[in-house]
């Protein structure tokens, strides 16, 4: 029986909330423990389904996993069981989890082989893995595809450095190639590399382990391969998607919320994008204070034309927050065009917002025009299903602002990316219960 959230909306919230560790960083960093036989200690790991499943997968592969306390684990991959990759249990685990794809680079570099079924994850449109495999093939990996969706990659000798220009700045693709290249012979240059803060974190961690990487934070990485890497300690960034979600939640519900320990310099365009939607923010040290606002007004361009909020590769606005920006706009004063470029099925949740009373025109799978209600009419509570992690939280924010009771089904989708979200919102005064 799957769980649901029952939400009574329309209550302003107040208090402090601490963002969890970054989900998208965790998936890369945890796979990176495979590049060394020495212990690696990682802290600020979020306690969420996708991350816990990846830790379980590594443990079943023979990695020693020790929980040192709360959010801190020690990993040691000194006795990896390559035979486990041939078992039905491995295939089932890897299939359920998008993050499993990032074991390819480290396993290929260190053990000369890896295999994987097509991994799972959100159904938000096509998410091809070609960038991963093309990059690893350039380093000397040989790819075999069995059936329609089982990939085997191996290298006859050591991987060797190569120059490559990625066809897309894929974050997980860049991570895989970087983890392969750090142990390859010679120099690798990766142009059009993703440069998200999470990827910078991965590179900095590998450098502390003895890797030689230049250009961190830019889209051109130069990696000189080394013989072996050592252990290290690493603390993960707070989750920028959660921080953006809480900013949106405060505005929609007219709440006064302080978001703690945000690592503000790593947030890129996120704060300014929400400011364009009319939300007031103050930085207090490393905390973001969002005052209670009765109303907020969407900015226009200098010539008076309608604002567009679109996603882009870093340092542009992250696609994971477009669902939140869209929901926030439903109660703003003014009009905005939301343009979701990367995934073609991410905006389909707007039909539920329309059922709640929002004024949205879905132009095509990538674009929606939102005409704000200026808080003159509250959204109304309905029963709805969460289609993916980010839309799930957008719908939860809508429900918290709506009049009456909402029921959100399939909340396992939300649990995949947000740790104890109901408990943390209850602490702010939200009327939410898991049933």
N, C-alpha and C positions, 0 to 999 in steps of 0.2 A: 504494500500500500504506500503510495507516494505521499509526501507531506505537502501541506498548503499553509500559506500565511493568511490569517484573518486580520484585517486592518480597519480600525475606526479612524477616519481621517478628520482633517479640519482643525487639529489642535496645534498651536505653536509649540515648538520644542525649545529647550535651552540647556546649555551645559558644555562640557568639553568632550571631545572624542579623539582617540589616538588611531591614526591609520595603521593598518597591518603592514607587514613586509610585502614587497612588490611581487605579485604572482608571476609576472612575465620574466622578472629577473631570476626568481627562484628556480624556474624550470631550466634555465641555462646553467646557472651556477651549480646546481645539484648534479647535472650531467657532467660538468667539468671535473668532478672528483675522480672520474675515470682516467684522466690523463696522467695520474701519478700513483705510485704504490705507497706514498707517505700519507699520514693523516691530514685531513682538511677539516677545520672547525668552522661552521657557518652559523651565524646568529641572525635573529629577526626573520626567521622562516615562518610564513603564514600557515596557520593550521586550517587548511582548506583541502577539499577533496582531490583536486588535480595534483597538488603538491604531495599530499600523503600517498597517493597512488604511485607517483614517480619514486618516492623514497622506498616504498614496498617493492617496486620492480627492481631497483638496484640491490636491495637486500636479498631478493630471491636470486639475483645474478651472482651472489657471493660477496658483495661489498659489505664490510662490517659497518653496521650503523648503530650508533650509541646516542641516546637522547640525554644530553647533559643537564637539561632543565628547560622549562617553558618553551622558548622558541629557538633553542640552541642544540645543534647536533654535531657529532663528530663522525666523519666517514673515512674509511680506509679501504681502497680498492687494490689490496696487495695479493688477492687470491680470487680473481674473477673466474667464474665457471662458464667457459665458452659453450659447453654442452647444453647449458640451460636454454640457449637461444633456439635449440632444435625442438623444444617441448611445446605441446599444445597450450600449457599454462602461460608460457611467455607470449605466445601469439595472441592469446585472449587479453592479457594485461596490456600489451603494447597497442592493441587495436582500440582500447577504450580511452586512450590518452593521447592528445595532440603532442604533448611535450616529449614523448618517447622518441620522436624523430631526432632529437639532439644527442642521442647516444652514438649516432653514426660516425661523426667526425672523430671523437676521442677514441672509440673502439678501433676504427680503421687505422688511426695513427699509432696506437700502442700495440694492438694485437694483430693488425694486418687483415682483419675481416669483421664484418657485422652483417646482420640481416634483420629485416623488419617487415611486418605487414603494413599496409596503408594505415596510418594512425587516425584516431577519431577526433573529437573536439566539436566546436560549435558548428551548426549548420547555417553558415552565413554566406553561402555562395562558394564558388570554386576556389580551392586553395592548393594549387599544384605544388609538387615538391621538386620540380625540375631544377630550380636554382641550387638546391642542396646537392643533387646528384651531379649536375654539370660541374660545379665547383670541385667536388671531391674527385671526379674523373680527371680534371685538369691536374690535380695533385698526384695522379697515378692510380686512382681507384678503378677497378673494373666492375661494371655493373651488369647483373643478370636479373631479368624480371621473370618470375615464375607465375604462371596463371595471369590474372588481371592485376593483382595487387600485392604480390609478395616480392620484396626487393632483397637481393643479396649483393653485397659489395665487398671486394677483397683487393689486396695489392700483392703482387708477386714479391716485390722487394720493399725497401723503405719508400715512403712517400717522398716526393721531390717538389721543391718550390716551383711556382709557376706565376705568370702574370695573367690576371683575369679581370674582365669587366663584367660585373653582374648585370643580368637582364632586368632585374628589379632589386631594389634595396631591401631585400627580405631580412628581417631581424633574425629569425631562427636560422635562415640559410647562411647569413654572415657568421653567426655563432658557430655553426657546424664547421664551416670552412676554416675559421680562425683556430678552432680546437684541433683540426687536422694539421694545419700549417705550422703550429708551434713546435711540433715534433718532426716535421719533414726536413729533408736535407736541402740546404740552400735557402734562397730568398723567395718569398711569395709577396706579390703586390695585389691587393684587392681594391679595385676602383668601383665606385658606386656602392661602397659598403654602407650598410645601415650604421647610423651613429647615435642611436637612442642612448639615454643614460644607462639603461640596463646593459647594453652591449659595452659601453665604456667601463662599467663595473666589472664585467667578465674579463675584459682586457687588462684592467688594473690588477685583478686577482691573479691572472696568469703571469703578469710581469713580476708580482711578488713571489711567484713560484719558480721564477727563473727564466720565463719566456722573454724574447726580445721583440717588442712590438712598438712601432712608431706610427704617429698620426692618429692616436686615440682621440676620439671626439670629432674627427673629420671623416669625409667619405673616401679617403685614400689611406688604406692601412698597408704598412710595409712590415713584414714578419720575417725575421731571420730564424730559421729552425735551430733548435738545441737538441742535445743528446737525450737529456732527461729533465723532468721537473720535480720539484720538492713539494712539501706540504705548506700550508699557510692557514691563516685565520681570516675570515671575511664577514663583514656585517652588511646586510642588504639595505637598500634604500626603502623608504616608505612607498606605498603603492600610490602613484600619481592618479590612477583612475579612481581610487577611493577618495582621494583628496578632492578631485573635481566633482565626484558624486555628492560629497557632503556640502560643497559650496552650493550646488544646485538644489539640494534638499533644503538648506537654510532659506534660500530665496523663495522657493515654491510654498513653503509652510509659514513664511513670515517669522522665522525663528532666529534667535541670537545664539550662534554656535562658535566655539573656538576649536579649531583643528590643530592639534599639537604636533610639534616636531616634524615639520613638513619638508625639510631640506629644500627650501624655496628656490635656491639657485638652479636646482635640477628640474623645475617644473615647466621651463620653456614658455610657450604661449598660453598655457592653460589659464593662469589668473587673468591675463588681459582679454582673453576670449570671453570669459564670464563677465568681465567689466563692460565689454561691448554690448552684452545682453542687459546691462543696466544694474548689475549686482555690485554693491559696495563691498570692498574688502580692505582690511588693514593688516599690515604685517606688524606683529609684535614679537621682536626677536625672530625665532624660527617658527612661530605659530601664526596661523591665519585666523583673524577675527572677522566673522561675518555678522554685522549688526542686524537686528530685526528691521525689515523693510516692509511697509504696507504695500508699496507698489515699486515696480522697476520698469525702465523704459529702454527699448532696444535702440542703439545708436543707428544713424544712417551714415552713408558716405558723405563726404564734403559737399557733393553736388545734390544731396538730398535723395539719392537713389537707395534702393533696398539693400540692406546688409546681407552678404553671403557668408555663412560659416561652413567651411569645407575642411576635409581631412587631408593630410599630406604626410609624406615621410618626414621624420625628424630633421630639422627642428620645427616642422610645421605642427599643426594641431592633430593630436592622436585620434585615429578613427574610433578608438574605444570609448571616447567621450561624446561622440556626436549624438548618440541616443539621449544622453543626459541634457545636452544643449537643446535638443529638440523639445524635450518635455518642459524644460524651464521656460522656453519661448511661448508655450501655450498660455501662460498666465501673465506674460509681459504686456506692456503697452507697445504696439508697433508690429511690424511684419519682418520676417527673416526667411531667406532661402537656405535650407540645409542641404548641402551637396555631399553625399557619401560616395567617394570615388572608388574606394578599394574593394568593397564587397557588395554584391548586387542583391543580397537578400536581407540586408540589415535593417531596412526601413519598413519591412512588412508588418511590424508590430503597431504601426500608427493606426490601424483599423480599430484597435482596442481603445486608443486615446480618443478617436472620433466617437466611439460608443459612449465614452465618458463625457462628451460634450465639447471636446477641443475642436478648433477650426483649423483643419489641416487639409491641404490638397496634395495628394501624392501624384507628382507629375509623371514619374517613371520609376524604375527600381532604384535609381540613384538620387532622386531629388524630391524634396517636399517643401511646400510653402506653408509656413505657420503664421496665422493671423492671431496675434495675442488677444486674450480676453480681458487683459488689464485688471484681473481679479474682480471684475463686475459680476461674473457668474462663476461659482466654484465648479470644478469637475464633479461628476457624481460617481459614487462607488458602484462597481460592477464585479462580476466574476470573470477572471481572465487567466490565461496560461502563459508562463514565461518561456519564450522560444529560444533565447540564448542568454548567456551570463549578463551581458551589458543591457540588453533590452529588459531583462528581468528586474534589474535595479532601477531602470528608468520607470518601469511600471509601478514598482514599489514606491518611488518618490511621488508619482502621480496619485497613488492610493492614499498616501499620507496627507496630501493636500486636499483630497476630495471630500465632499460631504457624504456622510453615511458610511456603510460598511462595504469594503472590497474583499474579495477572496482571490488570492493569487495561487494558482495550481502549479505543479511541477517545480517546486522551489529548490529541488536538487540542482537545477541549473544555476541558481543564485549561489548555493553552497559551494559549487565548484570554484568560485572566485572570490567570495566574501566570507570572512571568518566570523561566526557567531553574530551575524548582522542583526538578528532580532534582539538578542540580548543587549547589544551595544546601543541600538535605537531605543530600547525600553529605558535604558539609563538616562536618555535625554528627555524622557517623558512620552515617547510614542506609544500609542495603543496598538500593539502588534502581538499576536500570539501564533505559535506554530501548532497546527492541528493535524 
